[in-house]
Amino acid sequence: MAVYTEVGEDELDAFVAGYDIGAVRACKGIAEGVENSNFLLHTDAGYFILTLYEKRVDPADLPFFIGLMEHLSARGISCPTPVKTRAGWLALYHGVATHFASANIYQAGVMLLDLQNPCKLLARSRYNILEPRESWELTGQVPNVVFPSGLVVEAYDDQGFARFDSPFRLYYGAADTAVGLVTGRVADLIEAATA
């Protein structure tokens, strides 16, 4: 089964609202695949595949994926686009803190990558920006887990850079049981990466 992270109805509606594909009519998990959660998404505009990347991407593959997403988006194909800022590519990640006795705690951080060479790290948050604190983040199928799943930025300038003052919505998985939402401004994420 290739659905490792379930997506709630409200979270899916909010995510789809960021794209010009109409309202959600149905969403069904796809059993095929071994690495990511895949869904057949039916909206007013047609059928789409929604993929939640569950596995780390090899850094050597980043330029390809970023280039592919920009290429598709520039040609009108509905797909998530990378978050390009004037400070660099804005990327979220998660890691495991193992210093809490016998408990592993999954936390999220933020980093900036070079615009020309995304394999080059420009800055990374010293402290996590998201950690399990709520009961539904601490208990579930896999306890003590939060991991970023999608970042929606609302405003870009005329050159395609995310505006620093733009609001964002960060969707994240919690305890492999629920989906959470964090909001803020792009500048907050950049500040966290560079502090």
N, C-alpha and C positions, 0 to 999 in steps of 0.2 A: 504494500500500500504506500503510495507516495503522497499522503497527506499527513504531515507531521505536526503542523500548526493549523488549528481550526481558526476561521475568521468569522466573527460575530456579524449579525445582520446590520447593526448600527455602524460598526466600524467599516464594513464593506460599502455601505451607502455613502459614508463620508469620504472614503477613498475614491470611489467612482465619481463623485461630484466634482473632483478636480480635473476630470477629463470630459471632453465633449462627446460622450457616447450615450447619453440618456440615462434613464433610471434602470436599476437592476431588476430584471424579471426573474432570474434564477441563477444559482451558483452551485455547482456540484463538483465534489472532489474527483480527481482522476487517479485511478489505481496505478497506472503505468509510471515508471520512473523509480529511481533509487536514492536520489540526493536531495531533491527539493519538494516542497508542497506545491502541487499543481491543481488548478481548478478550471473547469469549463464555465465561463461567465457569459450569461445571456443578458443583454441589455436592449434598450429600445433601438439601438443602432446595429445590433447583430450579435455575433458570437466572438468571444475573445478568450485567450488563454491567460490566466493570471498565475504567475510563478512567484513563490516566496523562496528566495535563496537560503537554504539551510546550511550549506557547507561553505567554508572559506574559499575564496577565489585566489588562485596562485597569483602573486604580484606581477609576474611576467605577463599574465593575461589581461591585466587592467587596461593597458592602452587599446587593445583590441575591443574589449567590451565598451569602453567609453566612446571610442570612435564609432562603433556599430550603433549604439544608442543615439548618438548625435546624428549620424547619417539617416537612420530611419525616421527620427523625429523631424528633421529638416525636410523630408519628403512626404510629410503628412501622415505617416504611419503612427497610429496611437500606441505609444509606449512610454514607460517612465524615462525621463531624461536625467542625466547626471546633474548634481548640484554644482554648478560652476559659479565661483565667486571671484571677485577681484583679488582676494587673498590666496586663491588656489581652489582645487577641487575639494569640496567639503564631503567627508566620509565619516560614517558612524561604524563602530565595531563593538564587539563584545569579547570579553575575556573572563577567565576564571581566577578569582582570588582564592588562594589555598592557605592563607595564613590564619584562618579562623578555626583552630583546633582540627576537628575531623570533618567540618562542613566545607564544601566547595560553594562559593557564592559567585553566580554569574552576574557581571556588571557591564555597563556600556560606557564607552568613551567616544571622543570625537578627534579627528585629525584633519590636517590640511595637506594635500598632495600637490606637487608642482603641476602647473597647467600644461606644460610642454612634455614633461616626463612624469606620469603619475606613479612611477615606481620610486620616485624621490620624495621622501617624507620631509615636509617643511616644518610642521609643528604637530604636537600630540598633547592632549589633555593630561596633566599631571595626576589629576584625580578623576574618578568616574563621574559621569554626568547623570547616571541613572543606576539605581541599585534597588534590590527588593526590600520593601519596607511594609507595604500593605499586606494584609492577611492573604489575599488572593495571589500575591506575588511570592509569598513565603511557603504556601502549601498548595499542593496540586499534584499532577502526574509526575513532575520533576520539581521538587521544592527548591527555593532560594535562587530562582532564575528570572532574569529579565534580559531580553535581547532585541535590538532594533530590527524592525521588519520593513519599514517604509517611511520616507521623509517627503512631505509635500510642502513645497515653498510656493507662496501665493503670488509674489511679484518679482518680475525680472525687468532689467532696464532694456533699452533698445538694442543693446549689443549682446543680449542673452545671458548677462550676469545676474545672479540672484541679488536683489537689493538688500543692503545691510539692515534696513529698517523693516523688511518684509516679515510678516508673520509666517510661522511654519507649524505643521502638525507632524509629530513623530509618533508613528504607530509601533507598538512593541509587544512582543509575546511575554507572557508572565506564567511561570511555573508550568509551561507547556499545556496550559489549561484555558487561559484567557488572553484577550488582547486589550492592551491599555493605550491611552492617548496622552501625550504631553504636548503643550503648546508653548510658544515663545517667539523670539525674533532671531533672524539669522545672525545678527550681531552677537547675541548671547552665545551661540555655538562657536563662532569664530573666537570670541573672547576666552571661552573655556579651553579651546585648543591652544591658544597662544599664551595663556597666563603662566 
